[in-house]
Amino acid sequence: MGTDGAGAQLPPTQKGREKRREIVEAAANLMFERGVADVSLDDIREVAGVSKSQLYHYFNDKSDLVHAVIECQRDRVLNTHRPTFASLS
């Protein structure tokens, strides 16, 4: 089982990793649009199309989810701006 950038355990199955990613992406989009303080877990749940138990299966609380969103956004930025080895030669 792998970990995310913050050291949290990722789900062991591909389906679980995909569901977790969907939740993080929904949260990231909402938090970008409204700001972290104006997004509730119920908002995220609704947009991601998951139950409360699914949300809490992957994340302990909103703070845990916010950290996952930060890691996701960091990775997006770094992957966009990181030079490839081919362009360095």
Backbone hydrogen bonds in HBPLUS format (Angstrom, degrees):
<---DONOR---> <-ACCEPTOR-->    atom                        ^
c    i                          cat <-CA-CA->   ^        H-A-AA   ^      H-
h    n   atom  resd res      DA  || num        DHA   H-A  angle D-A-AA Bond
n    s   type  num  typ     dist DA aas  dist angle  dist       angle   num
A0010-LEU N   A0002-GLY O   2.83 MM   8  5.46 174.8  1.84 145.1 143.6     1
A0004-ASP N   A0008-ALA O   2.89 MM   4  5.45 147.9  2.00 145.8 155.9     2
A0007-GLY N   A0004-ASP O   3.01 MM   3  5.32 165.0  2.03 115.7 119.8     3
A0017-ARG N   A0013-THR O   2.96 MM   4  6.28 157.8  2.01 150.7 156.8     4
A0018-GLU N   A0014-GLN O   2.89 MM   4  6.12 155.0  1.95 150.9 157.9     5
A0019-LYS N   A0015-LYS O   2.97 MM   4  6.18 157.8  2.02 147.0 152.9     6
A0020-ARG N   A0016-GLY O   2.95 MM   4  6.13 162.9  1.98 149.4 154.1     7
A0021-ARG N   A0017-ARG O   2.94 MM   4  6.09 157.5  1.99 142.8 149.3     8
A0022-GLU N   A0018-GLU O   2.90 MM   4  6.15 153.9  1.97 147.9 154.8     9
A0023-ILE N   A0019-LYS O   3.05 MM   4  6.35 154.5  2.12 148.3 154.6    10
A0024-VAL N   A0020-ARG O   2.95 MM   4  6.27 163.3  1.98 153.4 157.9    11
A0025-GLU N   A0021-ARG O   2.85 MM   4  6.04 161.1  1.88 152.8 158.1    12
A0026-ALA N   A0022-GLU O   2.95 MM   4  6.11 158.8  2.00 145.7 151.5    13
A0027-ALA N   A0023-ILE O   2.92 MM   4  6.12 161.9  1.95 151.2 156.5    14
A0028-ALA N   A0024-VAL O   2.79 MM   4  5.98 158.6  1.84 149.4 155.8    15
A0029-ASN N   A0025-GLU O   2.98 MM   4  6.15 163.9  2.01 149.9 153.4    16
A0030-LEU N   A0026-ALA O   3.04 MM   4  6.24 167.4  2.06 150.9 154.5    17
A0031-MET N   A0027-ALA O   2.84 MM   4  5.93 165.2  1.86 154.6 159.3    18
A0032-PHE N   A0028-ALA O   2.93 MM   4  6.02 147.5  2.03 143.3 152.0    19
A0033-GLU N   A0029-ASN O   3.01 MM   4  6.23 157.6  2.07 147.1 152.9    20
A0034-ARG N   A0030-LEU O   2.82 MM   4  5.93 169.8  1.83 159.9 162.3    21
A0035-GLY N   A0031-MET O   2.81 MM   4  4.52 136.8  2.00 115.0 127.6    22
A0038-ASP N   A0035-GLY O   3.17 MM   3  5.55 137.4  2.36 106.6 117.7    23
A0039-VAL N   A0036-VAL O   3.24 MM   3  5.53 162.7  2.28 117.2 116.7    24
A0043-ASP N   A0040-SER O   3.10 MM   3  5.08 120.1  2.47  93.4 107.8    25
A0044-ILE N   A0040-SER O   3.12 MM   4  6.50 161.0  2.16 150.6 154.5    26
A0045-ARG N   A0041-LEU O   2.81 MM   4  5.97 161.2  1.84 149.2 155.2    27
A0046-GLU N   A0042-ASP O   2.96 MM   4  6.08 159.9  2.00 145.6 150.1    28
A0047-VAL N   A0043-ASP O   3.06 MM   4  6.34 167.2  2.08 153.4 156.1    29
A0048-ALA N   A0044-ILE O   2.83 MM   4  5.92 163.1  1.85 156.0 161.3    30
A0049-GLY N   A0045-ARG O   2.88 MM   4  5.82 124.3  2.20 136.8 150.5    31
A0050-VAL N   A0045-ARG O   3.11 MM   5  5.27 159.2  2.16 144.5 149.4    32
A0049-GLY N   A0046-GLU O   3.29 MM   3  5.11 136.9  2.49  90.8 102.6    33
A0055-LEU N   A0051-SER O   3.04 MM   4  6.35 163.1  2.07 152.1 156.2    34
A0056-TYR N   A0052-LYS O   2.99 MM   4  6.25 163.9  2.02 152.2 156.1    35
A0057-HIS N   A0053-SER O   2.86 MM   4  5.93 120.8  2.22 133.0 148.5    36
A0057-HIS N   A0054-GLN O   3.07 MM   3  4.88 134.7  2.28  92.2 105.5    37
A0058-TYR N   A0054-GLN O   3.32 MM   4  6.65 144.3  2.46 148.3 154.1    38
A0059-PHE N   A0055-LEU O   2.96 MM   4  6.10 146.8  2.08 146.1 156.7    39
A0065-LEU N   A0061-ASP O   3.17 MM   4  6.52 155.3  2.23 148.5 155.3    40
A0066-VAL N   A0062-LYS O   2.78 MM   4  6.06 156.3  1.84 155.1 162.3    41
A0067-HIS N   A0063-SER O   3.01 MM   4  6.27 156.8  2.06 148.7 154.1    42
A0068-ALA N   A0064-ASP O   3.15 MM   4  6.46 148.7  2.25 139.9 148.3    43
A0069-VAL N   A0065-LEU O   2.91 MM   4  6.24 150.3  2.00 149.4 157.9    44
A0070-ILE N   A0066-VAL O   2.92 MM   4  6.22 158.3  1.97 151.9 157.4    45
A0071-GLU N   A0067-HIS O   3.02 MM   4  6.27 159.7  2.07 146.5 151.5    46
A0072-CYS N   A0068-ALA O   2.93 MM   4  6.13 156.1  1.99 144.3 151.2    47
A0073-GLN N   A0069-VAL O   2.87 MM   4  6.10 167.0  1.88 157.5 160.1    48
A0074-ARG N   A0070-ILE O   2.86 MM   4  6.00 157.9  1.90 148.9 155.7    49
A0075-ASP N   A0071-GLU O   2.96 MM   4  6.14 163.3  1.99 148.9 153.0    50
A0076-ARG N   A0072-CYS O   2.97 MM   4  6.25 154.1  2.03 147.5 155.1    51
A0077-VAL N   A0073-GLN O   3.00 MM   4  6.24 163.0  2.03 152.2 155.6    52
A0078-LEU N   A0074-ARG O   2.91 MM   4  6.13 172.8  1.91 158.6 160.7    53
A0079-ASN N   A0075-ASP O   2.86 MM   4  5.88 160.1  1.90 147.6 153.5    54
A0080-THR N   A0076-ARG O   3.04 MM   4  6.12 140.7  2.20 138.9 149.0    55
A0080-THR N   A0077-VAL O   3.18 MM   3  5.15 125.1  2.50  94.4 108.5    56
A0081-HIS N   A0077-VAL O   3.01 MM   4  6.19 151.8  2.09 151.8 159.1    57
A0082-ARG N   A0078-LEU O   2.80 MM   4  5.44 125.9  2.09 145.5 154.4    58
A0087-SER N   A0084-THR O   3.19 MM   3  5.48 129.3  2.46 102.2 113.8    59
A0088-LEU N   A0085-PHE O   3.15 MM   3  5.22 147.3  2.26 100.7 110.5    60
